Amino acid sequence: MARIIMKRLQISEWMVSHDEFELSDTDYAVRIDLMTKVFGVDAAESYFESLPPAAKTSETYTALLHSYAGSKLTDKAEELYKRIKESNIQLNVLLYNEMMTLYTSIGQMEKVSLIVEELKHQKVVPDLFTYNLWVSSCAATLDIDGVRRILKEISNNPRANDGWVRYRRLAEIYIIAGHLVNSEPNSLVEAGKNTIQRDWITYDFLIILYAGLGNKDKIDQIWKSLKMTKQKINGRSYVCILSSYVMLGHIKDVEIVIEEWKLSTTSDFDISIFYRLLDAFTELGLTEEAETFRELLIQENYLHTDESR
């Protein structure tokens, strides 16, 4: 992978050195990203500052902000974000998503909603990534009423397509079957435990996002990385992955996840999750998905025929 990135950077350098090539904003942005990966953030920053004013566009600013956010350089990201807002460049949804991603990664969930407010004030249209970051930040802090308000907004959004609908349904299944409830005011929760819960919920919603987008490769990749942590995977994460595969019609993968869970030495196999998922599918009117999952459970002897209705 490192060799491929270096090769791309060499191609980019060759294009820069030949005047007959007129570099686009995308070319500059790609170069900033490649320089970050090969030489580090400082090199990417120096390159950006050396660009002519005409090349300092929304695309190149976003590329540098992505470098800062990816390295969790909060102060630099916030300074650049302020600089962008004070400039005359056109603001885009990616800028806001980068800041929301940064705050999510460092656990400052309360700032995510503030970014959404700014986005709406600037009349920038949110995309599904925006909504997912906002939803997961509320879920991670157990503001479930907030999650439901956002999901309602998604359902009323005129831009909503089949992927958005699937995302909303999976988020609702996660809340119902995962037994997510609002945190009690002034409740005392162990800091370490709270952080672990926040991180797991964030990863779960990342799976839900890619399920909404229909990107099975990404779902497989995230699930594999979660299993490689060797930490105990909780029931909510199984609700998430099983419902995602069912909704996308990947029943063989559902079987594999259940079998791996049953044989796991780090996670407690909980058959009640299956019943909760069936109830959630039924409650949301997803009769086809409920029937498919029910038939699989009967076939694998997790559900008896007389319990199936």
N, C-alpha and C positions, 0 to 999 in steps of 0.2 A: 504493500500500500504506500509506504514511504517513497519507494522508487517511482511509482506512478505520479505522486504529488510533485516530486522533484522534476520529473519530465514535463509536467504541465507548466511548472514555473519557468523552466528553460524555454519552452515554446513562447510563453508570455514575454520573457525577456527579449527573445529574438524579434517578436512583433514590435516591442517598444523601440528597439535599436534600428528598425527599418522604417524610414519616414513614409514609405509608400502605403503603409498600413495606418489607417485612421482609427484609433482606438475608441470604442464606444464606452458608455457608462458601465455597461455590463463587463467589458474587458477590464476596466479599472477595478471594479468591485471584486471580480474573480481573482485578480492579482493581490488585492489586500487579503483575501481569504487564504490564498496559497502562501503568502509571505508569513502570515500568522502561524500556519501549520509547520512551515520549514524553519523560519528564523525567529519566530516569537512575536508577541504583541508589540514590543517596542519598535521592531523593524517595520511592521505594518503601519504603525502610527506615524513613523517618520516618512514613510512613502506617501501616506495620505496627505500629510502637511505639505509635502513637496509638490502636490498636484496643482495645476493651474486653477484659478477660481472657477472657471467654467466646468471643470471636472468634479468639483465638490457638489455633487448632486444628492438627491434623496437616496439613490442606489449606493453610492460610495459611502455616504454617512452611515447607512444601514449596515454595510459590510464592516466598517470599523466598530460600530456599536455591537455587532454580533461577536467580534473578537473580544471586546471588553466583557460582554455578558458571559461568553463561554469560559472565560478565565476568572469569572466572579470578581472582576475589578469594579466594585460598586461605585467608588468615588469617581473614577474615570468615566464610567458609563453615565452616571448622573450629570456630570459636567458636560459631557458631549450631548446628552439628551436636552439639557438646558440651552446649549449652543444651537442645536438644531431648531428648537422652538423659537429662538430669537432671530433666526435667519429667515430669508424669504423663500426657502425651498418648499415645495409641496410635500405635506406630510402624508405618509402612507401607513397602512395597517401593520406592516412588518416592523416599523420602528416601535410601535406600541407593544407588539407581541414580544419583541426582544426584551423590553424592560419588564414585562410581565413574567417572562421566562426567568430572567435574572432574579427577581424578587421571590419567585417560587423556589428557585434552586437554593437560595440562602435562607429560606424559611420566613421571609418577611411578607406573609400572606396578606396582611392588612393593607399593604401598598398596592396590591393588584387591583383592588376595586377603585383606588384613586386614579390609576392609569386609565381604567375603563371610563371613568367620569371625564377625564381629559379628552379621550378619544371621541366620546359622544359630543362634547362641547365643540370640538373642531369639525364635527359632522363627517368624521371618517367612518366608513362602513366596516363593522367587525366581520371577521370570517370565522369559520368553525374552530380554528386554532385559538382565536381570541376567546370565544365562548368556553372552550375547554379549559383554558388557563383560569378563567374566571370561576367556572363551576368547580374545578378541582381545588382552588384556593378556599372556597367556601366549605366544600366537603371536608377538606383537611382540618379545618377549624371547627367542624361539626356545626356549621351554620346551615342546617338542612332546609330551613325556611328560605334562606337565601338561594340555595340550589334550586328549589322548586320555582322561585320567582324567575330565575334565569332561564330555566327550561321552558317556562310559559312564554317568555320573550322569544325564545328560539322558535317555538311553535307558531308564533304570530308573525315571524319575520317573513316578508314576501319573497326573500331570496332563498328560503328553505327548500332544499331538494330532497331526494330520497335518502342521501347520506346523512343529512341533518336530522331527518325523521328517525332513521335507525339509531343515530347517536343519542337522541333524546330518549328513545325507548330503552336503550341499554342503560342509560344513566338512571332511569326510573326503576328498572329491574334491580340495579345495583343497590339503590336506596331501600327498596322493599325487601328483597331477599337477603341483603347484607345487614338488615336491621340497623341502619344508620338513623340516629335520632339526634335532635338538638342537644348540645351540651348544656348542662345546668349552669345557670349564672353563678359565678364565684366558685365553681367546682375545683377541687384540688386534684391535679393530675401530675404524676411524676414527670419531670421534664424529659428524661430520657425516653420514657414510654410514649410520651406525647409526640416526640420527634419521630420515633420509629413509625407510629401510626400515621403521622402526616406524610412521611415518605412513601409508605405502602399505598395510601389512598391516591397520592399523586401519580404513582406508577400505574395503578389500576385505571385511572382516568386516561392515561396515555394509551393504554390498550383499547379502552372504549372509543377514544378519538379515532384510532386507526381502523377499528371495526366499522365505525361510521363511514370512514373513507373507503372501506372495502379493501384495505391494504393488508392482506394476510401475512406477507413476508415480514412486515414490521411487527405485527402481533407476535409471530413466532419468535422473532429476534428478542423482543422485550421479555416474553415469557421465559425464554431460554436464559437470559441474563438474570432474571429473578431467581430461577432455580439454582443458578451457579453461585449465588450468595451464601448458600448453605444455611441460611436463616429459616426459621419456621414460617412457612407460608400459611397465612390465616384463611379462614373460611370465606371472607369477603373477596379475596383474590381469586379463589376458585369459582365463586359466583360470577366474577368478572370474565374470566377466561372461558368458562363453560358457556355462558350466555352469548358471548361474542361469537364463538364457533357455531353455536346453534343458529344464531341469527344469520350468519353467513352461509349456512348449509354445509359446513365441514364436519359431518357427523363422525367420520373416522377419527378426526382429531379429538372430538369429545370423548370417544372411547379410550384413546391413548392417555388423555389427561386423567380420566377417572382411574385407569389401571395404574398409572404412575403414582397417583395420590394414594391409592390403596396400599401400594408397596413402599411408600415413603417412610423413612425412619425419622424424619425431622418434622413432619406435619401430621396432625391428628385427622384420620379419616372420619368424616362426619356425614353420615347418610342423610341427616335432616336437611342438609343444604339442597339435596335433590328435590325434596318436597317443597321447600321454600321457593325454589326456582319455578317449579310447576305452578305453584300458586301465583307467583308474580306474572308469569306468561299469561295465565288465565285472567288475572285481574286487569291486565292491560289489553285484553281482547286478542292476544296473539295465539289464536287457537291452533293454527298450523304448526307453529313452533312448539307449542305445548304438546301436541299429539306426537310429533317427531321425537321429542325428548322422552315422552312417556313410553313410547314403543321401545326405545333404546334401553330404558331402565328395566322394562319387563324382560327384554331379551337377555340382559345381563344379570337377571335375578336380583335386582335391587328394589324391584316393585312387583308385587303379586297382582295378577289379573283382577282379583276382587277389590284391590285398592286403587285401581287405575281410573276409576270414574268418580 
